């Protein structure tokens, strides 16, 4: 077996290469802005007990994305 045969991938965590690209997008942003965005995303995440349907974007964009961390004028 080679080293490549022993890789473990955690499905809930992104690859380091993906995180690095994302961090470049946040360069210069205030920490509070980034954390506010992450908190807003987390609040819109469903659970197995209460799943969220994202298929009808014309409906959910107006309902879920509003205010400082979302919406047409909030970004």
PyMOL Python script that loads the backbone (N, CA, C, O; Angstrom):
from pymol import cmd

cmd.read_pdbstr("""\
ATOM      1  N   UNK A   1       0.836  -1.199   0.000  1.00  0.00           N
ATOM      2  CA  UNK A   1       0.000   0.000   0.000  1.00  0.00           C
ATOM      3  C   UNK A   1       0.873   1.252   0.000  1.00  0.00           C
ATOM      4  O   UNK A   1       1.964   1.274   0.570  1.00  0.00           O
ATOM      5  N   UNK A   2       0.369   2.276  -0.646  1.00  0.00           N
ATOM      6  CA  UNK A   2       1.076   3.549  -0.660  1.00  0.00           C
ATOM      7  C   UNK A   2       0.443   4.500   0.340  1.00  0.00           C
ATOM      8  O   UNK A   2      -0.609   4.210   0.910  1.00  0.00           O
ATOM      9  N   UNK A   3       1.093   5.636   0.549  1.00  0.00           N
ATOM     10  CA  UNK A   3       0.555   6.640   1.461  1.00  0.00           C
ATOM     11  C   UNK A   3      -0.815   7.127   0.999  1.00  0.00           C
ATOM     12  O   UNK A   3      -1.680   7.398   1.831  1.00  0.00           O
ATOM     13  N   UNK A   4      -1.025   7.242  -0.291  1.00  0.00           N
ATOM     14  CA  UNK A   4      -2.294   7.709  -0.843  1.00  0.00           C
ATOM     15  C   UNK A   4      -3.455   6.780  -0.479  1.00  0.00           C
ATOM     16  O   UNK A   4      -4.605   7.216  -0.432  1.00  0.00           O
ATOM     17  N   UNK A   5      -3.161   5.510  -0.224  1.00  0.00           N
ATOM     18  CA  UNK A   5      -4.208   4.564   0.139  1.00  0.00           C
ATOM     19  C   UNK A   5      -4.728   4.785   1.554  1.00  0.00           C
ATOM     20  O   UNK A   5      -5.760   4.221   1.918  1.00  0.00           O
ATOM     21  N   UNK A   6      -4.044   5.588   2.359  1.00  0.00           N
ATOM     22  CA  UNK A   6      -4.394   5.763   3.766  1.00  0.00           C
ATOM     23  C   UNK A   6      -4.980   7.127   4.077  1.00  0.00           C
ATOM     24  O   UNK A   6      -5.023   7.512   5.245  1.00  0.00           O
ATOM     25  N   UNK A   7      -5.429   7.870   3.084  1.00  0.00           N
ATOM     26  CA  UNK A   7      -6.007   9.184   3.329  1.00  0.00           C
ATOM     27  C   UNK A   7      -7.378   9.059   3.972  1.00  0.00           C
ATOM     28  O   UNK A   7      -8.190   8.216   3.590  1.00  0.00           O
ATOM     29  N   UNK A   8      -7.614   9.905   4.946  1.00  0.00           N
ATOM     30  CA  UNK A   8      -8.911   9.957   5.610  1.00  0.00           C
ATOM     31  C   UNK A   8      -9.531  11.297   5.263  1.00  0.00           C
ATOM     32  O   UNK A   8      -8.865  12.328   5.350  1.00  0.00           O
ATOM     33  N   UNK A   9     -10.778  11.295   4.875  1.00  0.00           N
ATOM     34  CA  UNK A   9     -11.461  12.531   4.496  1.00  0.00           C
ATOM     35  C   UNK A   9     -12.684  12.700   5.382  1.00  0.00           C
ATOM     36  O   UNK A   9     -13.546  11.823   5.432  1.00  0.00           O
ATOM     37  N   UNK A  10     -12.759  13.822   6.078  1.00  0.00           N
ATOM     38  CA  UNK A  10     -13.911  14.130   6.912  1.00  0.00           C
ATOM     39  C   UNK A  10     -14.907  14.906   6.052  1.00  0.00           C
ATOM     40  O   UNK A  10     -14.595  16.023   5.637  1.00  0.00           O
ATOM     41  N   UNK A  11     -16.072  14.372   5.772  1.00  0.00           N
ATOM     42  CA  UNK A  11     -17.000  15.008   4.829  1.00  0.00           C
ATOM     43  C   UNK A  11     -17.548  16.357   5.287  1.00  0.00           C
ATOM     44  O   UNK A  11     -17.982  17.150   4.451  1.00  0.00           O
ATOM     45  N   UNK A  12     -17.541  16.636   6.572  1.00  0.00           N
ATOM     46  CA  UNK A  12     -18.101  17.903   7.043  1.00  0.00           C
ATOM     47  C   UNK A  12     -17.083  19.035   7.036  1.00  0.00           C
ATOM     48  O   UNK A  12     -17.438  20.186   7.289  1.00  0.00           O
ATOM     49  N   UNK A  13     -15.831  18.724   6.751  1.00  0.00           N
ATOM     50  CA  UNK A  13     -14.792  19.740   6.776  1.00  0.00           C
ATOM     51  C   UNK A  13     -14.218  19.932   5.372  1.00  0.00           C
ATOM     52  O   UNK A  13     -14.001  18.956   4.654  1.00  0.00           O
ATOM     53  N   UNK A  14     -13.969  21.184   4.978  1.00  0.00           N
ATOM     54  CA  UNK A  14     -13.415  21.435   3.635  1.00  0.00           C
ATOM     55  C   UNK A  14     -11.930  21.081   3.577  1.00  0.00           C
ATOM     56  O   UNK A  14     -11.266  20.957   4.606  1.00  0.00           O
ATOM     57  N   UNK A  15     -11.430  20.922   2.374  1.00  0.00           N
ATOM     58  CA  UNK A  15      -9.997  20.712   2.171  1.00  0.00           C
ATOM     59  C   UNK A  15      -9.244  21.992   2.520  1.00  0.00           C
ATOM     60  O   UNK A  15      -9.786  23.089   2.389  1.00  0.00           O
ATOM     61  N   UNK A  16      -8.001  21.851   2.960  1.00  0.00           N
ATOM     62  CA  UNK A  16      -7.189  23.027   3.272  1.00  0.00           C
ATOM     63  C   UNK A  16      -7.042  23.934   2.057  1.00  0.00           C
ATOM     64  O   UNK A  16      -7.005  25.156   2.198  1.00  0.00           O
ATOM     65  N   UNK A  17      -6.958  23.348   0.867  1.00  0.00           N
ATOM     66  CA  UNK A  17      -6.832  24.166  -0.340  1.00  0.00           C
ATOM     67  C   UNK A  17      -8.073  25.030  -0.553  1.00  0.00           C
ATOM     68  O   UNK A  17      -7.966  26.163  -1.023  1.00  0.00           O
ATOM     69  N   UNK A  18      -9.245  24.506  -0.212  1.00  0.00           N
ATOM     70  CA  UNK A  18     -10.485  25.276  -0.336  1.00  0.00           C
ATOM     71  C   UNK A  18     -10.541  26.391   0.704  1.00  0.00           C
ATOM     72  O   UNK A  18     -10.974  27.504   0.405  1.00  0.00           O
ATOM     73  N   UNK A  19     -10.110  26.094   1.906  1.00  0.00           N
ATOM     74  CA  UNK A  19     -10.098  27.098   2.974  1.00  0.00           C
ATOM     75  C   UNK A  19      -9.147  28.239   2.614  1.00  0.00           C
ATOM     76  O   UNK A  19      -9.462  29.405   2.849  1.00  0.00           O
ATOM     77  N   UNK A  20      -8.003  27.912   2.053  1.00  0.00           N
ATOM     78  CA  UNK A  20      -7.037  28.936   1.654  1.00  0.00           C
ATOM     79  C   UNK A  20      -7.617  29.899   0.630  1.00  0.00           C
ATOM     80  O   UNK A  20      -7.400  31.107   0.725  1.00  0.00           O
ATOM     81  N   UNK A  21      -8.346  29.382  -0.340  1.00  0.00           N
ATOM     82  CA  UNK A  21      -8.987  30.235  -1.349  1.00  0.00           C
ATOM     83  C   UNK A  21     -10.047  31.127  -0.711  1.00  0.00           C
ATOM     84  O   UNK A  21     -10.173  32.301  -1.057  1.00  0.00           O
ATOM     85  N   UNK A  22     -10.799  30.565   0.213  1.00  0.00           N
ATOM     86  CA  UNK A  22     -11.836  31.331   0.885  1.00  0.00           C
ATOM     87  C   UNK A  22     -11.236  32.450   1.731  1.00  0.00           C
ATOM     88  O   UNK A  22     -11.757  33.565   1.757  1.00  0.00           O
ATOM     89  N   UNK A  23     -10.150  32.150   2.414  1.00  0.00           N
ATOM     90  CA  UNK A  23      -9.521  33.168   3.253  1.00  0.00           C
ATOM     91  C   UNK A  23      -9.003  34.352   2.431  1.00  0.00           C
ATOM     92  O   UNK A  23      -8.986  35.485   2.911  1.00  0.00           O
ATOM     93  N   UNK A  24      -8.586  34.088   1.203  1.00  0.00           N
ATOM     94  CA  UNK A  24      -8.153  35.179   0.330  1.00  0.00           C
ATOM     95  C   UNK A  24      -9.298  36.151   0.053  1.00  0.00           C
ATOM     96  O   UNK A  24      -9.076  37.356  -0.066  1.00  0.00           O
ATOM     97  N   UNK A  25     -10.517  35.631  -0.050  1.00  0.00           N
ATOM     98  CA  UNK A  25     -11.680  36.485  -0.295  1.00  0.00           C
ATOM     99  C   UNK A  25     -11.972  37.397   0.892  1.00  0.00           C
ATOM    100  O   UNK A  25     -12.509  38.491   0.720  1.00  0.00           O
ATOM    101  N   UNK A  26     -11.623  36.952   2.084  1.00  0.00           N
ATOM    102  CA  UNK A  26     -11.908  37.723   3.301  1.00  0.00           C
ATOM    103  C   UNK A  26     -10.787  38.681   3.678  1.00  0.00           C
ATOM    104  O   UNK A  26     -10.916  39.420   4.654  1.00  0.00           O
ATOM    105  N   UNK A  27      -9.711  38.684   2.939  1.00  0.00           N
ATOM    106  CA  UNK A  27      -8.574  39.547   3.276  1.00  0.00           C
ATOM    107  C   UNK A  27      -9.037  41.010   3.340  1.00  0.00           C
ATOM    108  O   UNK A  27      -9.630  41.527   2.394  1.00  0.00           O
ATOM    109  N   UNK A  28      -8.756  41.656   4.463  1.00  0.00           N
ATOM    110  CA  UNK A  28      -9.111  43.057   4.650  1.00  0.00           C
ATOM    111  C   UNK A  28     -10.471  43.268   5.299  1.00  0.00           C
ATOM    112  O   UNK A  28     -10.783  44.384   5.713  1.00  0.00           O
ATOM    113  N   UNK A  29     -11.283  42.231   5.397  1.00  0.00           N
ATOM    114  CA  UNK A  29     -12.593  42.361   6.041  1.00  0.00           C
ATOM    115  C   UNK A  29     -12.427  42.322   7.558  1.00  0.00           C
ATOM    116  O   UNK A  29     -11.525  41.670   8.083  1.00  0.00           O
ATOM    117  N   UNK A  30     -13.298  43.019   8.237  1.00  0.00           N
ATOM    118  CA  UNK A  30     -13.278  42.990   9.695  1.00  0.00           C
ATOM    119  C   UNK A  30     -13.778  41.640  10.182  1.00  0.00           C
ATOM    120  O   UNK A  30     -14.654  41.028   9.571  1.00  0.00           O
ATOM    121  N   UNK A  31     -13.211  41.189  11.286  1.00  0.00           N
ATOM    122  CA  UNK A  31     -13.585  39.896  11.856  1.00  0.00           C
ATOM    123  C   UNK A  31     -15.078  39.833  12.152  1.00  0.00           C
ATOM    124  O   UNK A  31     -15.715  38.807  11.910  1.00  0.00           O
ATOM    125  N   UNK A  32     -15.642  40.923  12.676  1.00  0.00           N
ATOM    126  CA  UNK A  32     -17.067  40.936  13.019  1.00  0.00           C
ATOM    127  C   UNK A  32     -17.953  40.730  11.791  1.00  0.00           C
ATOM    128  O   UNK A  32     -19.011  40.109  11.890  1.00  0.00           O
ATOM    129  N   UNK A  33     -17.534  41.240  10.647  1.00  0.00           N
ATOM    130  CA  UNK A  33     -18.303  41.075   9.412  1.00  0.00           C
ATOM    131  C   UNK A  33     -18.307  39.608   8.984  1.00  0.00           C
ATOM    132  O   UNK A  33     -19.347  39.060   8.619  1.00  0.00           O
ATOM    133  N   UNK A  34     -17.132  38.981   9.033  1.00  0.00           N
ATOM    134  CA  UNK A  34     -17.026  37.572   8.637  1.00  0.00           C
ATOM    135  C   UNK A  34     -17.806  36.688   9.603  1.00  0.00           C
ATOM    136  O   UNK A  34     -18.554  35.813   9.169  1.00  0.00           O
ATOM    137  N   UNK A  35     -17.642  36.905  10.902  1.00  0.00           N
ATOM    138  CA  UNK A  35     -18.380  36.101  11.885  1.00  0.00           C
ATOM    139  C   UNK A  35     -19.888  36.328  11.778  1.00  0.00           C
ATOM    140  O   UNK A  35     -20.664  35.392  11.968  1.00  0.00           O
ATOM    141  N   UNK A  36     -20.305  37.542  11.482  1.00  0.00           N
ATOM    142  CA  UNK A  36     -21.725  37.816  11.293  1.00  0.00           C
ATOM    143  C   UNK A  36     -22.294  37.048  10.121  1.00  0.00           C
ATOM    144  O   UNK A  36     -23.407  36.528  10.191  1.00  0.00           O
ATOM    145  N   UNK A  37     -21.523  36.976   9.031  1.00  0.00           N
ATOM    146  CA  UNK A  37     -21.948  36.230   7.863  1.00  0.00           C
ATOM    147  C   UNK A  37     -22.047  34.741   8.190  1.00  0.00           C
ATOM    148  O   UNK A  37     -23.028  34.092   7.828  1.00  0.00           O
ATOM    149  N   UNK A  38     -21.034  34.197   8.874  1.00  0.00           N
ATOM    150  CA  UNK A  38     -21.048  32.786   9.238  1.00  0.00           C
ATOM    151  C   UNK A  38     -22.214  32.459  10.168  1.00  0.00           C
ATOM    152  O   UNK A  38     -22.844  31.410  10.034  1.00  0.00           O
ATOM    153  N   UNK A  39     -22.500  33.356  11.107  1.00  0.00           N
ATOM    154  CA  UNK A  39     -23.624  33.160  12.022  1.00  0.00           C
ATOM    155  C   UNK A  39     -24.944  33.155  11.246  1.00  0.00           C
ATOM    156  O   UNK A  39     -25.825  32.338  11.516  1.00  0.00           O
ATOM    157  N   UNK A  40     -25.073  34.060  10.291  1.00  0.00           N
ATOM    158  CA  UNK A  40     -26.282  34.139   9.483  1.00  0.00           C
ATOM    159  C   UNK A  40     -26.468  32.865   8.659  1.00  0.00           C
ATOM    160  O   UNK A  40     -27.583  32.354   8.555  1.00  0.00           O
ATOM    161  N   UNK A  41     -25.398  32.354   8.081  1.00  0.00           N
ATOM    162  CA  UNK A  41     -25.468  31.105   7.313  1.00  0.00           C
ATOM    163  C   UNK A  41     -25.892  29.963   8.223  1.00  0.00           C
ATOM    164  O   UNK A  41     -26.752  29.160   7.861  1.00  0.00           O
ATOM    165  N   UNK A  42     -25.289  29.889   9.407  1.00  0.00           N
ATOM    166  CA  UNK A  42     -25.610  28.818  10.346  1.00  0.00           C
ATOM    167  C   UNK A  42     -27.091  28.859  10.753  1.00  0.00           C
ATOM    168  O   UNK A  42     -27.733  27.817  10.890  1.00  0.00           O
ATOM    169  N   UNK A  43     -27.619  30.061  10.943  1.00  0.00           N
ATOM    170  CA  UNK A  43     -29.020  30.209  11.332  1.00  0.00           C
ATOM    171  C   UNK A  43     -29.976  29.736  10.246  1.00  0.00           C
ATOM    172  O   UNK A  43     -31.121  29.394  10.541  1.00  0.00           O
ATOM    173  N   UNK A  44     -29.524  29.712   8.990  1.00  0.00           N
ATOM    174  CA  UNK A  44     -30.362  29.282   7.878  1.00  0.00           C
ATOM    175  C   UNK A  44     -30.158  27.815   7.518  1.00  0.00           C
ATOM    176  O   UNK A  44     -30.759  27.322   6.563  1.00  0.00           O
ATOM    177  N   UNK A  45     -29.323  27.120   8.267  1.00  0.00           N
ATOM    178  CA  UNK A  45     -29.045  25.722   8.002  1.00  0.00           C
ATOM    179  C   UNK A  45     -30.113  24.858   8.652  1.00  0.00           C
ATOM    180  O   UNK A  45     -30.475  25.074   9.809  1.00  0.00           O
ATOM    181  N   UNK A  46     -30.603  23.909   7.929  1.00  0.00           N
ATOM    182  CA  UNK A  46     -31.618  23.008   8.465  1.00  0.00           C
ATOM    183  C   UNK A  46     -31.010  21.916   9.329  1.00  0.00           C
ATOM    184  O   UNK A  46     -29.791  21.825   9.472  1.00  0.00           O
ATOM    185  N   UNK A  47     -31.860  21.107   9.890  1.00  0.00           N
ATOM    186  CA  UNK A  47     -31.460  19.963  10.694  1.00  0.00           C
ATOM    187  C   UNK A  47     -32.224  18.740  10.174  1.00  0.00           C
ATOM    188  O   UNK A  47     -33.183  18.886   9.416  1.00  0.00           O
ATOM    189  N   UNK A  48     -31.806  17.546  10.576  1.00  0.00           N
ATOM    190  CA  UNK A  48     -32.579  16.371  10.165  1.00  0.00           C
ATOM    191  C   UNK A  48     -34.038  16.442  10.640  1.00  0.00           C
ATOM    192  O   UNK A  48     -34.940  15.949   9.962  1.00  0.00           O
ATOM    193  N   UNK A  49     -34.262  17.056  11.807  1.00  0.00           N
ATOM    194  CA  UNK A  49     -35.609  17.179  12.340  1.00  0.00           C
ATOM    195  C   UNK A  49     -36.399  18.300  11.659  1.00  0.00           C
ATOM    196  O   UNK A  49     -37.625  18.239  11.578  1.00  0.00           O
ATOM    197  N   UNK A  50     -35.700  19.311  11.177  1.00  0.00           N
ATOM    198  CA  UNK A  50     -36.344  20.461  10.544  1.00  0.00           C
ATOM    199  C   UNK A  50     -35.566  20.824   9.267  1.00  0.00           C
ATOM    200  O   UNK A  50     -34.859  21.831   9.243  1.00  0.00           O
ATOM    201  N   UNK A  51     -35.693  20.011   8.210  1.00  0.00           N
ATOM    202  CA  UNK A  51     -34.923  20.273   6.989  1.00  0.00           C
ATOM    203  C   UNK A  51     -35.361  21.568   6.296  1.00  0.00           C
ATOM    204  O   UNK A  51     -36.505  22.005   6.421  1.00  0.00           O
ATOM    205  N   UNK A  52     -34.433  22.155   5.575  1.00  0.00           N
ATOM    206  CA  UNK A  52     -34.695  23.380   4.837  1.00  0.00           C
ATOM    207  C   UNK A  52     -34.705  23.055   3.349  1.00  0.00           C
ATOM    208  O   UNK A  52     -33.787  22.403   2.849  1.00  0.00           O
ATOM    209  N   UNK A  53     -35.727  23.500   2.646  1.00  0.00           N
ATOM    210  CA  UNK A  53     -35.855  23.268   1.214  1.00  0.00           C
ATOM    211  C   UNK A  53     -35.303  24.487   0.472  1.00  0.00           C
ATOM    212  O   UNK A  53     -35.831  25.591   0.602  1.00  0.00           O
ATOM    213  N   UNK A  54     -34.250  24.280  -0.298  1.00  0.00           N
ATOM    214  CA  UNK A  54     -33.601  25.375  -1.026  1.00  0.00           C
ATOM    215  C   UNK A  54     -33.939  25.342  -2.515  1.00  0.00           C
ATOM    216  O   UNK A  54     -33.316  26.067  -3.290  1.00  0.00           O
ATOM    217  N   UNK A  55     -34.903  24.525  -2.940  1.00  0.00           N
ATOM    218  CA  UNK A  55     -35.142  24.351  -4.375  1.00  0.00           C
ATOM    219  C   UNK A  55     -35.866  25.520  -5.039  1.00  0.00           C
ATOM    220  O   UNK A  55     -35.613  25.795  -6.212  1.00  0.00           O
ATOM    221  N   UNK A  56     -36.743  26.207  -4.343  1.00  0.00           N
ATOM    222  CA  UNK A  56     -37.510  27.306  -4.935  1.00  0.00           C
ATOM    223  C   UNK A  56     -36.838  28.640  -4.590  1.00  0.00           C
ATOM    224  O   UNK A  56     -37.267  29.349  -3.680  1.00  0.00           O
ATOM    225  N   UNK A  57     -35.794  28.957  -5.323  1.00  0.00           N
ATOM    226  CA  UNK A  57     -34.985  30.139  -4.980  1.00  0.00           C
ATOM    227  C   UNK A  57     -35.772  31.452  -5.083  1.00  0.00           C
ATOM    228  O   UNK A  57     -35.485  32.389  -4.338  1.00  0.00           O
ATOM    229  N   UNK A  58     -36.733  31.541  -5.964  1.00  0.00           N
ATOM    230  CA  UNK A  58     -37.528  32.767  -6.071  1.00  0.00           C
ATOM    231  C   UNK A  58     -38.285  33.065  -4.777  1.00  0.00           C
ATOM    232  O   UNK A  58     -38.572  34.223  -4.472  1.00  0.00           O
ATOM    233  N   UNK A  59     -38.601  32.029  -4.028  1.00  0.00           N
ATOM    234  CA  UNK A  59     -39.312  32.208  -2.760  1.00  0.00           C
ATOM    235  C   UNK A  59     -38.355  32.425  -1.601  1.00  0.00           C
ATOM    236  O   UNK A  59     -38.508  33.384  -0.845  1.00  0.00           O
ATOM    237  N   UNK A  60     -37.360  31.540  -1.447  1.00  0.00           N
ATOM    238  CA  UNK A  60     -36.536  31.597  -0.239  1.00  0.00           C
ATOM    239  C   UNK A  60     -35.564  32.765  -0.202  1.00  0.00           C
ATOM    240  O   UNK A  60     -35.196  33.199   0.889  1.00  0.00           O
ATOM    241  N   UNK A  61     -35.136  33.286  -1.323  1.00  0.00           N
ATOM    242  CA  UNK A  61     -34.201  34.412  -1.295  1.00  0.00           C
ATOM    243  C   UNK A  61     -34.832  35.604  -0.588  1.00  0.00           C
ATOM    244  O   UNK A  61     -34.205  36.198   0.289  1.00  0.00           O
ATOM    245  N   UNK A  62     -36.044  35.959  -0.947  1.00  0.00           N
ATOM    246  CA  UNK A  62     -36.720  37.072  -0.294  1.00  0.00           C
ATOM    247  C   UNK A  62     -37.065  36.807   1.156  1.00  0.00           C
ATOM    248  O   UNK A  62     -37.032  37.719   1.982  1.00  0.00           O
ATOM    249  N   UNK A  63     -37.397  35.563   1.471  1.00  0.00           N
ATOM    250  CA  UNK A  63     -37.787  35.223   2.835  1.00  0.00           C
ATOM    251  C   UNK A  63     -36.600  35.112   3.787  1.00  0.00           C
ATOM    252  O   UNK A  63     -36.687  35.544   4.937  1.00  0.00           O
ATOM    253  N   UNK A  64     -35.507  34.543   3.325  1.00  0.00           N
ATOM    254  CA  UNK A  64     -34.395  34.205   4.221  1.00  0.00           C
ATOM    255  C   UNK A  64     -33.240  35.185   4.193  1.00  0.00           C
ATOM    256  O   UNK A  64     -32.511  35.303   5.178  1.00  0.00           O
ATOM    257  N   UNK A  65     -33.056  35.888   3.094  1.00  0.00           N
ATOM    258  CA  UNK A  65     -31.898  36.770   2.981  1.00  0.00           C
ATOM    259  C   UNK A  65     -32.335  38.221   3.055  1.00  0.00           C
ATOM    260  O   UNK A  65     -32.757  38.811   2.061  1.00  0.00           O
ATOM    261  N   UNK A  66     -32.229  38.778   4.229  1.00  0.00           N
ATOM    262  CA  UNK A  66     -32.580  40.180   4.429  1.00  0.00           C
ATOM    263  C   UNK A  66     -31.712  40.735   5.544  1.00  0.00           C
ATOM    264  O   UNK A  66     -31.169  39.979   6.349  1.00  0.00           O
ATOM    265  N   UNK A  67     -31.583  42.026   5.593  1.00  0.00           N
ATOM    266  CA  UNK A  67     -30.824  42.646   6.668  1.00  0.00           C
ATOM    267  C   UNK A  67     -29.358  42.796   6.332  1.00  0.00           C
ATOM    268  O   UNK A  67     -28.957  42.739   5.169  1.00  0.00           O
ATOM    269  N   UNK A  68     -28.574  42.988   7.360  1.00  0.00           N
ATOM    270  CA  UNK A  68     -27.165  43.319   7.205  1.00  0.00           C
ATOM    271  C   UNK A  68     -26.352  42.215   6.537  1.00  0.00           C
ATOM    272  O   UNK A  68     -25.453  42.508   5.749  1.00  0.00           O
ATOM    273  N   UNK A  69     -26.646  40.965   6.834  1.00  0.00           N
ATOM    274  CA  UNK A  69     -25.840  39.854   6.329  1.00  0.00           C
ATOM    275  C   UNK A  69     -26.476  39.121   5.160  1.00  0.00           C
ATOM    276  O   UNK A  69     -26.148  37.961   4.912  1.00  0.00           O
ATOM    277  N   UNK A  70     -27.361  39.761   4.451  1.00  0.00           N
ATOM    278  CA  UNK A  70     -27.965  39.105   3.303  1.00  0.00           C
ATOM    279  C   UNK A  70     -28.927  40.044   2.621  1.00  0.00           C
ATOM    280  O   UNK A  70     -29.069  41.206   3.002  1.00  0.00           O
ATOM    281  N   UNK A  71     -29.575  39.530   1.624  1.00  0.00           N
ATOM    282  CA  UNK A  71     -30.547  40.332   0.895  1.00  0.00           C
ATOM    283  C   UNK A  71     -29.898  41.151  -0.194  1.00  0.00           C
ATOM    284  O   UNK A  71     -28.674  41.260  -0.274  1.00  0.00           O
ATOM    285  N   UNK A  72     -30.735  41.719  -1.023  1.00  0.00           N
ATOM    286  CA  UNK A  72     -30.254  42.467  -2.189  1.00  0.00           C
ATOM    287  C   UNK A  72     -29.367  43.636  -1.783  1.00  0.00           C
ATOM    288  O   UNK A  72     -28.358  43.899  -2.438  1.00  0.00           O
ATOM    289  N   UNK A  73     -29.725  44.337  -0.717  1.00  0.00           N
ATOM    290  CA  UNK A  73     -28.955  45.518  -0.330  1.00  0.00           C
ATOM    291  C   UNK A  73     -28.084  45.283   0.895  1.00  0.00           C
ATOM    292  O   UNK A  73     -27.327  46.166   1.298  1.00  0.00           O
ATOM    293  N   UNK A  74     -28.189  44.081   1.499  1.00  0.00           N
ATOM    294  CA  UNK A  74     -27.450  43.833   2.714  1.00  0.00           C
ATOM    295  C   UNK A  74     -26.023  43.371   2.491  1.00  0.00           C
ATOM    296  O   UNK A  74     -25.227  43.384   3.430  1.00  0.00           O
ATOM    297  N   UNK A  75     -25.671  42.962   1.273  1.00  0.00           N
ATOM    298  CA  UNK A  75     -24.325  42.452   1.035  1.00  0.00           C
ATOM    299  C   UNK A  75     -23.344  43.543   0.725  1.00  0.00           C
ATOM    300  O   UNK A  75     -22.166  43.269   0.501  1.00  0.00           O
TER     301      UNK A  75
END
""", "prot")
cmd.dss("prot")
cmd.show_as("cartoon", "prot")
cmd.util.cbc("prot")
cmd.orient("prot")
